[in-house]
Amino acid sequence: MKHTQYMVINAVFAVILSCTQKTKQVNIPEIPSDWFVFETEDFVFYYPQDWEKRENMNGAVFCILSGLTSAGDLFRENVNLVTERLTKDINLDKYTSLSLKKIDGKYKVKEKKKYIAGGQEYYHVRFAGNDRLQIEQNYFVKDKKAYILTFTYESQESGKIKNEGDKIIGSFGFK
């Protein structure tokens, strides 16, 4: 009888573990040696020399803007960081869920995955809207503060600009 109970308990734990979301470990991308570094007391990230960095812009801690790719290009791809001081002790899962509810209807979530990089857990979310823009966000919660790192680019953008934007958000890390 005890053996059967033990097997049932193990089966229940196996089902629970298989249903929980797995967190994937990712490596920080290799950064070209000619990229600039931006450091604060809390975080660090890297960006290409031909992208323009602006600080304290429209509520964002920073915004990194790509150059225009052609004479007809009307949109500059960008990476920005917004932070929010949390008044309650809220975890990453809850914060991300609440944030996505606020966006619901404006943009469709195409992908949502949980990762760990540099020892820090975060969610990476890809959105698509009715316009030509694609949005990728990384959500972090650390020391009662939320960090939302956003990369916005045109849906047809590929190659150098898209790769650089991906590397910028991938290089973001906490001290």
C-alpha positions in Angstrom: 0.0 0.0 0.0 2.8 2.4 0.9 4.6 1.6 -2.4 1.4 2.5 -4.3 1.0 5.8 -2.4 4.7 6.6 -3.1 4.2 5.9 -6.9 1.0 8.1 -7.0 2.8 11.0 -5.2 5.7 10.7 -7.6 3.3 10.7 -10.6 1.6 13.8 -9.3 4.9 15.6 -8.9 6.0 14.6 -12.4 2.8 16.0 -13.9 3.1 19.2 -11.9 6.8 19.7 -13.0 5.9 18.9 -16.7 3.2 21.6 -16.6 5.3 24.3 -15.2 6.9 26.7 -17.6 10.6 25.9 -18.2 13.1 28.7 -17.9 15.8 28.6 -20.6 19.3 29.7 -19.9 20.7 32.0 -22.6 24.1 33.4 -23.2 24.8 37.1 -23.6 25.6 37.7 -27.3 29.1 38.5 -28.4 29.5 42.2 -28.6 31.7 43.8 -31.3 34.7 45.6 -29.8 33.9 48.9 -31.4 30.5 49.2 -29.6 29.9 51.8 -26.9 29.1 50.8 -23.4 26.4 52.5 -21.3 26.6 52.0 -17.5 24.6 53.1 -14.5 24.8 52.0 -10.9 22.2 49.4 -11.7 22.8 48.1 -15.2 25.0 48.0 -18.3 24.4 47.5 -22.0 26.2 48.0 -25.3 25.2 49.7 -28.6 26.7 50.3 -32.0 28.5 53.6 -32.7 26.1 54.5 -35.5 23.1 54.4 -33.2 22.2 57.6 -31.3 21.8 57.4 -27.5 19.3 59.8 -25.8 18.7 59.8 -22.1 15.6 60.8 -20.1 13.4 60.9 -23.2 9.6 60.8 -22.9 9.7 58.9 -19.6 12.3 56.4 -20.8 15.6 56.1 -18.9 17.3 55.9 -22.4 16.5 55.5 -26.0 18.9 54.2 -28.6 17.9 55.2 -32.2 19.2 53.5 -35.4 20.2 55.6 -38.4 17.8 55.8 -41.4 18.5 53.0 -43.8 17.5 54.9 -47.0 16.2 58.3 -48.2 12.7 56.9 -48.1 13.0 55.5 -44.6 10.7 57.3 -42.2 11.2 55.2 -39.1 14.2 54.8 -36.8 14.3 51.5 -35.1 14.9 51.9 -31.4 15.6 50.3 -28.1 14.4 52.0 -24.9 14.2 51.3 -21.2 11.3 52.3 -18.9 11.4 51.6 -15.2 8.8 51.5 -12.6 9.3 51.5 -8.8 7.0 48.9 -7.3 5.1 49.8 -4.1 4.3 46.1 -3.4 6.5 43.1 -3.4 5.4 41.7 -6.8 7.2 38.9 -8.7 8.2 38.8 -12.4 5.4 36.5 -13.4 2.7 38.7 -11.9 4.2 41.9 -13.2 4.5 40.6 -16.7 0.9 39.2 -16.6 -0.5 42.6 -15.5 1.5 44.5 -18.1 0.3 42.3 -20.9 -3.3 42.8 -19.8 -2.8 46.5 -20.2 -1.6 46.0 -23.8 -4.3 43.5 -24.7 -6.2 44.5 -27.9 -3.6 47.0 -29.1 -0.9 44.4 -29.9 -1.1 40.6 -30.3 1.3 38.5 -28.3 3.1 36.3 -30.7 5.5 34.7 -28.3 6.2 34.8 -24.6 9.1 32.9 -23.1 11.0 33.0 -19.8 14.8 33.1 -19.8 17.7 33.5 -17.5 20.8 35.5 -18.6 23.6 36.5 -16.3 21.7 35.0 -13.4 18.7 37.2 -13.9 15.3 35.9 -14.9 13.2 37.7 -17.4 10.4 37.4 -19.9 10.9 38.0 -23.6 7.7 38.9 -25.4 7.2 39.5 -29.1 4.2 41.5 -30.3 2.6 42.3 -33.7 0.1 45.0 -34.3 -2.1 46.2 -37.1 0.6 48.6 -38.2 3.9 47.7 -39.8 5.8 47.7 -36.4 7.1 44.7 -34.5 7.8 45.0 -30.8 10.0 42.9 -28.6 10.1 43.4 -24.9 12.1 42.0 -22.0 10.5 42.3 -18.6 12.7 42.2 -15.5 11.8 42.7 -11.8 14.7 43.4 -9.4 14.8 45.0 -5.9 11.2 46.2 -6.1 11.7 47.8 -9.5 10.4 46.7 -12.9 12.5 47.2 -16.0 10.8 47.1 -19.4 13.3 47.0 -22.3 11.7 47.5 -25.7 13.0 47.0 -29.2 10.7 48.5 -31.9 11.3 47.9 -35.6 9.5 47.7 -38.9 8.2 44.3 -39.8 10.1 44.1 -43.1 13.4 45.0 -41.3 16.0 42.3 -41.3 19.7 42.1 -41.6 22.0 44.5 -39.9 19.5 46.7 -38.0 17.4 43.8 -36.7 20.6 41.9 -35.7 22.0 45.0 -33.9 18.7 45.6 -32.1 18.6 42.0 -30.9 22.2 42.3 -29.7 21.5 45.5 -27.8 18.6 44.1 -25.8 20.6 40.8 -25.4 23.5 42.8 -23.9 21.5 44.4 -21.2 22.4 43.1 -17.7 22.4 44.0 -14.1 25.4 44.8 -12.0 
